[in-house]
Each structure stands twice: as structure tokens, then as C-alpha cells.
Amino acid sequence: MPSPTRIAILGGGITGLTAAYYLARAGLDFDLFEASDEPGGNMRSRREGEYITELGPNSLLLSPELEDLLRELDLTDQIQEPPAGVGANRYVLRAGRYRKLPSSPPALLLSGFFSLKARLDILRELTRPAAAPDPTETVAAFFRRRFDQEIVDYAVNPFVSGIYAGDPAQLLVQQAFPKLVELEQQHGSVLRGLAKAGVGQRRRTVSLRGGLQALPDALAARLAGHVFFHQPVTALTRDEAGLYRVHTPGGAFADRAYSQVLIALPAYVAAELLEPVFPAQAAAFGQVYYPPMAAVHTAYRRQDVRHPLHGFGALHPKVEGAYAAGSIWSSSLYPDRCPADEVLFTTFVGGAQSAEAAQDAEAVMLPRVHEELCRLYGISAGAPQWQRRYVWEQAIPQADAQLAPAREAAAALATYGIEVVSNWQAGVSVPDCVRYARQVAEKISATSIG
């Protein structure tokens, strides 16, 4: 492969920006192309009057890499943490009412959330033998085998819905949660493995003042002169020397040659660009599934809401038949997100298990969300004080049977100077994206220096 001269980064979401930041810190030359007029990709915050809402991620789980990045960007003093004791309280809808989800293995056994049979099955998991790894085993099948169906319905299903907007009967455990497979193989028991690994203490859940978009905005500001907005990439070509050309509508970059390309795009966008050059890999990328999801923000006067809202939020298992997948209690976590005498819910509609609901017209969806919130939270208001929605037609990539071939295709492209740092490769959480983008950037830097 030709020696690195310049790197093209396609996509200005958190992975593309983080990779660019660490490339810049290593002194490497790059151009980052973003089709929209702002950085962040799915990480978008909006302010309307006294309301601050998140259209994508609503909070961050602090990891060492993310803490490093926030410190280097001088954002540490912008970190917001929930009031003491609030963030750890998570609720699940069961038999039509919200019940607090146990937060540790001992609590699983001592609380009355699960039936006696389910609690006995949790104990039996410690003695169940490990099975040979099966790359086709779904998340639901894994937990049904290790525990029982009740655990799948009322713990795994809402958990997977909250992270992936996904269906545990479709997601593959080796793709979505490979650490669980490792724990079973190494320790013979998931619970025993979690205990020995010291897993169980929650990482800090935080936001940033004014919203999470402060993070990509800070990154873009540090990369001024190398980040180009309103520059959708229309084609990617490769010459006989193995150098790449990035084509944009204005043709402003046609004379620049790139020895390496970092793809920080949704799989379906990357598929269109790569099809003329790498058709087999593009075909695999094009199969990655992104279900639709809507975020509905609803505010009420606090005096009209009977529920105490002392927690992170509540999730709705599929078996409960609710319209929404659940809600984050945004103003409980970060009180500045709405007027002081109001409360703000961020409700999610759609996902892999209810894709059709995300397609509902706004005139249908907003009243249905209001009606369900009133019923579940004891809200007496005839209408919300304020309500908005945002629809992601293709929201979160699913770690199902189509993802493994796409990841294999991405690995093959690395031999041609193309690295995929998108969230379907790195992991869907912001900490995963930051960690992976940093690793790739440092690998490229080490190779270039060497």
C-alpha cells in the first residue's frame, strides 16, 4: 500500500470526529466530509424556549476514554450529573404498572419483581453447564437457556429495546453482547463471571450543559480547517496506484488523493459509495438493518403528574402491549431541561419490535403518547404544556444475522486502506464509538510514524 499522504474521513458523527481529533493530535493530514450543516450525526440537541431536548443519545456512561476526551476538550466543567439516587432507579412496566427493576444479582433474588420460579432459575444458573459457542444463538435464546422466559420478557427484552431499539429474538448474542459469551465460557456461569469480573457497579451517567451536542461541537471547533460541512460525498474512486478520490457536488476536492479512507457513515450510505469499487463488501453493508424510531418530547405541569418520577425512566416489555417502548424522565435527571414547575418526558416509539408505530403520522402519534403517559403516570392534564417529535427513519443498526457478514466485509476492506469506524462496527453507545475511533486513529498513527 502506498505510504500515507492524506486521510479522508467520511462522516462527521461522534466516531468520525473522534478519529479526526486523534489523527490531528498525531500530526497527520486529513479532510473530514459531512453532508449536513452541523457535526454530531445522531447526537443532536435542540433548544426551544426553556426546553432542551435530545434527538439521539440522552446521556453518556462515562468510560476512561470518554473522560479523557472530555478533559482534553475542556468540557469537564460542563458535565451534569443526575441528583443523588435518581439515575440508578430504573422501572419496568409489569401488569400495567411500573415496578422498580432490581439493580444487582442479590436484588434479583430478594426483591419481589420476579416470581419464585424465576428467582430459583436465577440461582440454578450458577450450576448450569456452559454450552459450546453458537454464532447463530440469539440474545433471547441465550438468556432462556441460562435463565428462563420470564427473565427474557421482563429484563432482557426491555434492556435490549432500550439499547438497540431491538428485538432479542433477532439480535445475536455474539454480535450484540460478546462479553456474556466469554463469561459463560470462562466461568461456566454468567452470574459467576460477572461477580469475578467486578461487574455490577454502575458507571457515572452524565450529560453536558445545554445538551450532548456540546461534545461534537467542541470536536469540530478543534478541527477547524479540516472539517467540511455541506459536503455530501457522491462517489469514491480508486486509481491504479491504490489512492482514493472523494467526489463532492462542487468538485472542490477532485485534485486531492487519499491513501486511506475512514468510513464513519451508516452502513446503507457506505454501501452506495463502495458499490462501484468494492461490490461484494457493499452488498454486505447494504443488508444491515436500521429500524425506524421516533423520539417524542412531552412536558406537563408538575402538579398534574401523580407519579414521583424519582428515577432514570421506565421501559415497556413487548409482552405488556404498550404503544411506546418507554420513556426517559429527562427533567428528573437534568432539571434544567424544562421550566422549573414542569416535568419533561422523552418517549420512544418504534424500533425493531414495533416498526410500524414509528410510521404513524404526527397527528396520530402525539395524542397516543399523551394518552399512554396519562394512564401510566396518573396525569390529569387534558393536553401537554408542550410536545414535539423527531423521527429517525433508520435509527440504530441491529446486531442480527446480517451484521456479522458486514463486519467481516469491513475487515477485508482494511487491507485496501479503508477502515470502518461507524457505530455498527464500533458498538452503538457513545463510549464504544469513542473508544473504537481512538484505537483506529492510534493504529493509523503508529503505522504512519513507523
C-alpha positions, 0 to 999 in steps of 0.5 A: 500500500502506498505510504500515507499522504492524506486521510479522508474521513467520511462522516462527521458523527461522534466516531468520525470526529473522534478519529479526526481529533486523534489523527490531528493530535498525531500530526497527520493530514486529513479532510473530514466530509459531512453532508449536513450543516452541523457535526454530531450525526445522531447526537443532536440537541435542540433548544426551544424556549426553556426546553432542551431536548435530545434527538439521539443519545440522552446521556453518556456512561462515562468510560476512561476514554470518554473522560479523557476526551472530555478533559482534553476538550475542556468540557469537564466543567460542563458535565451534569450529573443526575441528583443523588439516587435518581439515575440508578432507579430504573422501572419496568412496566409489569401488569400495567404498572411500573415496578422498580427493576432490581439493580444487582444479582442479590436484588434479583433474588430478594426483591419481589419483581420476579416470581419464585420460579424465576428467582430459583432459575436465577440461582440454578444458573450458577450450576448450569453447564456452559454450552459450546459457542453458537454464532447463530444463538440469539440474545433471547435464546441465550438468556432462556437457556441460562435463565428462563422466559420470564427473565427474557420478557421482563429484563432482557427484552426491555434492556435490549429495546432500550439499547438497540431499539431491538428485538432479542429474538433477532439480535445475536448474542455474539454480535450484540453482547460478546462479553456474556459469551466469554463469561459463560465460557470462562466461568461456566456461569454468567452470574459467576463471571460477572461477580469475578469480573467486578461487574455490577457497579454502575458507571457515572451517567452524565450529560453536558450543559445545554445538551450532548451536542456540546461534545461534537461541537467542541470536536469540530471547533478543534478541527477547524480547517479540516472539517467540511460541512455541506459536503455530501460525498457522491462517489469514491474512486480508486486509481491504479496506484491504490489512492482514493478520490472523494467526489463532492457536488462542487468538485472542490476536492477532485485534485486531492488523493487519499491513501486511506479512507475512514468510513464513519457513515451508516452502513446503507450510505457506505454501501452506495459509495463502495458499490462501484469499487468494492461490490461484494463488501457493499452488498454486505453493508447494504443488508444491515438493518436500521429500524425506524424510531421516533423520539417524542418530547412531552412536558406537563405541569408538575402538579398534574403528574401523580407519579414521583418520577424519582428515577432514570425512566421506565421501559415497556416489555413487548409482552405488556402491549404498550404503544411506546417502548418507554420513556426517559424522565429527562427533567428528573435527571437534568432539571434544567431541561424544562421550566422549573414547575414542569416535568419533561418526558422523552418517549420512544416509539418504534424500533425493531419490535414495533416498526410500524408505530414509528410510521404513524403520522404526527397527528396520530402519534402525539395524542397516543403518547399523551394518552399512554403517559396519562394512564401510566403516570396518573396525569390529569392534564387534558393536553401537554404544556408542550410536545414535539417529535423527531423521527429517525427513519433508520435509527440504530443498526441491529446486531442480527444475522446480517451484521456479522457478514458486514463486519467481516466485509469491513475487515477485508476492506482494511487491507485496501486502506479503508477502515470502518469506524461507524457505530455498527462496527464500533458498538452503538453507545457513545463510549464504544464509538469513542473508544473504537475511533481512538484505537483506529486513529492510534493504529493509523498513527503508529503505522504512519510514524513507523 
